[in-house]
C-alpha cells in the first residue's frame, strides 16, 4: 500500500488548520459583534461552501485559479508556477471549503462571551482590534480549539473539491480519499480498507476532542 496519500492528507489538514484562523477569526468577530448593511449577505457568502456541491465549488475555484483566471494569473506572475494541480492550489481550495466550518464554531464561542467583558473593554478605551486580541480570543480558547479540530477532521476527508482543483498527482495532490476511490475502482479492496482504517481512528479522536472542548466551553459560559 502506498502511504504517501496519507502523508499528503495529513499535510493538507495540518496546513489548513494552521492558516484558516487567520481568516476565520476576524470574520467570526465581525459577524458576532458588528451591525452593518450587507451583514446577512456576507454571512451567506461565508456559509455558501456548506451547501454547494463540492464539484460546483471545485469547478468555480478551478476557473478562478486557472492560468487565465484572476487568482491563477497573479500567482503565475509572482511565482512562475501554476496554482491548479499543485499543493498550493488544493490548500487554497481547502481553506475556502472549510471556512464556514471554522467561522460557525468561532462565532458561537464569541457570542457566548459575557457582554460585561466587552463593556469593560470599551470603558477602558480599548479599540476593536485590541478587544479582539486581548479579550475575545483569550476568553474563547475552548471554542477556537474545537473549531480547529473540526477543520482538521473535515480536511482529512475532502474529495470533490480537491479532485477538481488538484487532480490526482502522486506525491503532490493525491490525497487519501482520492487514493481510496482509485483503489476501489481498480478492485484493490485491501489497499482501500487499510487506508480507510488509518483515517477512521484519527477522525474519531478528533470528534471526541471536539465534544470535550464543547463541554469545557459550556462550563466556562
For each residue, the residues with C-beta under 8 A, 3 or more apart:
1: 190 191 194 195
2: 5 170 179 191
3: 6 7
4: 7 8 170 171 174
5: 2 8 9 174 175 176 178 179 195
6: 3 9 10 176 195 198 199
7: 3 4 10 11
8: 4 5 11 12 87 171 172 173 174 175 176
9: 5 6 12 13 155 156 175 176 177 199
10: 6 7 13 14 156
11: 7 8 14 15 87
12: 8 9 15 16 87 90 91 94 155 158 162 175
13: 9 10 16 17 151 152 153 155 156
14: 10 11 17 18 152
15: 11 12 18 19 91 94
16: 12 13 19 20 91 94 95 98 151 152 155
17: 13 14 20 148 151 152 155
18: 14 15 21
19: 15 16 22 23 91 95
20: 16 17 23 24 95 98 99 102 151
21: 18 24 25 102 106 144 147 148
22: 19 25
23: 19 20 26 27 95 99
24: 20 21 27 28 99 102 103 106 147
25: 21 22 28 29 106 132 137 144
26: 23 29 30 132
27: 23 24 30 31 42 46 99 103
28: 24 25 31 32 102 103 104 106 107 110
29: 25 26 32 33 34 110 132 136
30: 26 27 33 34 42
31: 27 28 34 39 42 43 46 103 107
32: 28 29 107 110 111
33: 29 30 110 118
34: 29 30 31 39
35: 39
36: 39
37:
38: 41 42
39: 31 34 35 36 42 43
40: 43 44
41: 38 44 45
42: 27 30 31 38 39 45 46
43: 31 39 40 46 47
44: 40 41 47 48
45: 41 42 48
46: 27 31 42 43 99 100 103
47: 43 44 50 51 100 103 104
48: 44 45 51 52 100
49: 52 57 96 97 98 99 100
50: 47 100 101
51: 47 48
52: 48 49 56 57
53: 56 57 160
54: 57 58 97 158 159 160 161 164
55: 58 59 160 161 164
56: 52 53 59 60
57: 49 52 53 54 60 61 96 97 160 161
58: 54 55 61 62 93 160 161 162 163 164 165
59: 55 56 62 63 164
60: 56 57 63 64
61: 57 58 64 65 92 93 96 161 164 165
62: 58 59 65 66 84 164 165
63: 59 60 66 69
64: 60 61 69 70 71 72
65: 61 62 69 71 72 75 83 84 89 92 93 165
66: 62 63 69 72 83 84
67: 72 73 76 82 84
68: 72 73
69: 63 64 65 66 72 73
70: 64 73 74
71: 64 65 74 75 83 92
72: 64 65 66 67 68 69 75 76 82 83 84
73: 67 68 69 70 76 77
74: 70 71 77 78
75: 65 71 72 78 79 81 82 83 88
76: 67 72 73 79 80 81 82 83
77: 73 74
78: 74 75
79: 75 76
80: 76
81: 75 76 86 88
82: 67 72 75 76 85 86 89
83: 65 66 71 72 75 76 86 88 89 92
84: 62 65 66 67 72 89 165 166
85: 82 89 165 166 167 169 172 173
86: 81 82 83 89 90 166 172 173
87: 8 11 12 90 91 166 172 173
88: 75 81 83 91 92
89: 65 82 83 84 85 86 92 93 165 166 173
90: 12 86 87 93 94 162 165 166 173 175
91: 12 15 16 19 87 88 94 95
92: 61 65 71 83 88 89 95 96 165
93: 58 61 65 89 90 96 97 161 162 164 165 166
94: 12 15 16 90 91 97 98 155 158 161 162
95: 16 19 20 23 91 92 98 99
96: 49 57 61 92 93 99 161
97: 49 54 57 93 94 158 161
98: 16 20 49 94 95 101 102 151 154 155
99: 20 23 24 27 46 49 95 96 102 103
100: 46 47 48 49 50 103 104
101: 50 98 104 105 147 150 151 154
102: 20 21 24 28 98 99 105 106 147 148 150 151
103: 24 27 28 31 46 47 99 100 106 107
104: 28 47 100 101 107 108
105: 101 102 108 109 143 146 147 150
106: 21 24 25 28 102 103 109 110 140 143 144 147
107: 28 31 32 103 104 110 111
108: 104 105 111 112 143
109: 105 106 112 113 140 142 143 144 146 147 217
110: 28 29 32 33 106 107 113 136 140 143
111: 32 107 108
112: 108 109 140 143 217 221
113: 109 110 117 118 135 136 139 140 221
114: 117
115: 118 119
116: 119 120
117: 113 114 120 121 135 139
118: 33 113 115 121 122 131 135 136
119: 115 116 122 123
120: 116 117 123 124
121: 117 118 124 126 130 131 134 135
122: 118 119 125 126 131
123: 119 120
124: 120 121
125: 122
126: 121 122 130 131 134 135
127: 130 131
128: 131 132
129: 132 133
130: 121 126 127 133 134
131: 118 121 122 126 127 128 134 135 136
132: 25 26 29 128 129 135 136 137
133: 129 130 136 137
134: 121 126 130 131 137 138
135: 113 117 118 121 126 131 132 138 139
136: 29 110 113 118 131 132 133 139 140
137: 25 132 133 134 140 141 144
138: 134 135 141
139: 113 117 135 136 220
140: 106 109 110 112 113 136 137 143 144
141: 137 138 144 145
142: 109 145 146 213 214 216 217 220
143: 105 106 108 109 110 112 140 146 147 213 217
144: 21 25 106 109 137 140 141 147 148
145: 141 142 148 149 209 213
146: 105 109 142 143 149 150 209 210 213 214 217
147: 21 24 101 102 105 106 109 143 144 150 151
148: 17 21 102 144 145 151 152
149: 145 146 152 153 206 209 210 213
150: 101 102 105 146 147 153 154 206 210
151: 13 16 17 20 98 101 102 147 148 154 155
152: 13 14 16 17 148 149 155 156 206
153: 13 149 150 156 157 202 203 206 207 210
154: 98 101 150 151 157 158
155: 9 12 13 16 17 94 98 151 152 158
156: 9 10 13 152 153 176 177 199 202 203
157: 153 154 177 199 203
158: 12 54 94 97 154 155 161 162 175 177
159: 54 162 163 175 177 178 181
160: 53 54 55 57 58 163 164
161: 54 55 57 58 61 93 94 96 97 158 164 165
162: 12 58 90 93 94 158 159 165 166 173 175 177 178
163: 58 159 160 166 167 168 178
164: 54 55 58 59 61 62 93 160 161
165: 58 61 62 65 84 85 89 90 92 93 161 162 173
166: 84 85 86 87 89 90 93 162 163 169 172 173 175
167: 85 163 173
168: 163 173 174 178 182
169: 85 166 172 173 174
170: 2 4 174
171: 4 8 174
172: 8 85 86 87 166 169
173: 8 85 86 87 89 90 162 165 166 167 168 169
174: 4 5 8 168 169 170 171 178 179
175: 5 8 9 12 90 158 159 162 166 178 179
176: 5 6 8 9 156 179 180 195 198 199
177: 9 156 157 158 159 162 180 181
178: 5 159 162 163 168 174 175 181 182
179: 2 5 174 175 176 182 183 191 195
180: 176 177 183 184 192 195 196
181: 159 177 178 184 185
182: 168 178 179 185 186
183: 179 180 186 188 189 191 192 195
184: 180 181 187 188 189 192
185: 181 182
186: 182 183
187: 184
188: 183 184 191 192
189: 183 184 192 193
190: 1 193 194
191: 1 2 179 183 188 194 195
192: 180 183 184 188 189 195 196
193: 189 190 196 197
194: 1 190 191 197 198
195: 1 5 6 176 179 180 183 191 192 198 199
196: 180 192 193 199 200
197: 193 194 200 201
198: 6 176 194 195 201 202
199: 6 9 156 157 176 195 196 202 203
200: 196 197 203 204
201: 197 198 204 205
202: 153 156 198 199 205 206
203: 153 156 157 199 200 206 207
204: 200 201 207 208
205: 201 202 208 209
206: 149 150 152 153 202 203 209 210
207: 153 203 204 210 211
208: 204 205 211 212
209: 145 146 149 205 206 212 213
210: 146 149 150 153 206 207 213 214
211: 207 208 214 215
212: 208 209 215 216
213: 142 143 145 146 149 209 210 216 217
214: 142 146 210 211 217 218
215: 211 212 218 219
216: 142 212 213 219 220
217: 109 112 142 143 146 213 214 220 221
218: 214 215 221
219: 215 216
220: 139 142 216 217
221: 112 113 217 218
